[in-house]
Amino acid sequence: KGLRRYAVDRTIRLLVPSLLFVLVLTPPIEYVDPDAADWAGGFWAFVPHVWAILPPAPGPTWFLGVLLLFSVVYGVVRTLRPRRTSQPEPLRASQLVAVALAIAVSSYLLRIAVPMGHEVWHLALAQAPAWIAGFTLGILGGERGWFRPLDAGLARGLRRVGWVTMVLCVVVVAAVASASDLDLLFGGGTWQSLVLAAFEGTIVVTVSLWLIDVFQRRLDHQGRVVATMSRAAFAAFLVHQAVLVALVLASRQVEWPPEVKYLTVASLGVV
């Protein structure tokens, strides 16, 4: 497409929906937020107020802004350094280990300054190393044919390592939560935050690629209903926060156990 057309296409696809979310959905979502309970000016006076907060809350479309930034950077890099055409090359386990280590070390260091749970411009920057590494891995894998298809032996290893890591992560988080302050996991240069960062780096690499293999082998076809749902997926992503907020507020009107409320909201939200 060339850099200009590519950037314009990405902007229309990603930035325009994000702006529409901020203009149309952010005001009512923020208005019903308990944090806005002290507002006494009514909804229509609240709308310009929430727009004036810079940056306005983007809801789930923060992801679109980050993806647009990454896409433009990728376009600039490939304009300056066009990729070389070559035969597909196999993905090596050592490369994935390097990516997991890069995520772990950079996340640990970043969280000394910006712990998990702290947002900067509505972005959880403590997870930014995983975003960058995942995007880069996907780009290189697409260009070099790493995933067409994923090596069967490597996919089995990824599945095993991914499940073991997720189980260990749950155990460690539960142990830390019961024995000490959970904030130790979120940053500040603690050894607990280093362990969590190592788990995160491993999970990002193993589970994402293992799921690619699962979809290639077992979910490579669509019926009419799933095809229709697939075409609506982007729109569902854009409006799902408003749907879930409405369902959560409705669930507060009934005296049900929280587990039942969760299952009800989740089920109705998908529908």
Stockholm file with secondary structure:
# STOCKHOLM 1.0

chainA/1-271         KGLRRYAVDRTIRLLVPSLLFVLVLTPPIEYVDPDAADWAGGFWAFVPHVWAILPPAPGPTWFLGVLLLFSVVYGVVRTLRPRRTSQPEPLRASQLVAVALAIAVSSYLLRIAVPMGHEVWHLALAQAPAWIAGFTLGILGGERGWFRPLDAGLARGLRRVGWVTMVLCVVVVAAVASASDLDLLFGGGTWQSLVLAAFEGTIVVTVSLWLIDVFQRRLDHQGRVVATMSRAAFAAFLVHQAVLVALVLASRQVEWPPEVKYLTVASLGVV
#=GR chainA/1-271 SS CCHHHHHHHHIIIIIHHHHHIIIIIHHHHHHTSGGGTTCCSCHHHHHHHHHHSSSCCCGGGHHHHHHHHHHHHHHHHHHHSCCCCCCCCCCCHHHHHHHHHHHHHHHHHHHHHSCTTCCBTTBCGGGHHHHHHHHHHHHHHHHHTTTTTCCHHHHHHHHHHHHHHHHHHHHHHHHHHHHSCGGGGSSSSCHHHHHHHHHHHHHHHHHHHHHHHHHHHHCCCCCHHHHHHHHTHHHHHHHHHHHHHHHHHHHTTSCCCHHHHHHHHHHHHHC
#=GC SS_cons         CCHHHHHHHHIIIIIHHHHHIIIIIHHHHHHTSGGGTTCCSCHHHHHHHHHHSSSCCCGGGHHHHHHHHHHHHHHHHHHHSCCCCCCCCCCCHHHHHHHHHHHHHHHHHHHHHSCTTCCBTTBCGGGHHHHHHHHHHHHHHHHHTTTTTCCHHHHHHHHHHHHHHHHHHHHHHHHHHHHSCGGGGSSSSCHHHHHHHHHHHHHHHHHHHHHHHHHHHHCCCCCHHHHHHHHTHHHHHHHHHHHHHHHHHHHTTSCCCHHHHHHHHHHHHHC
//
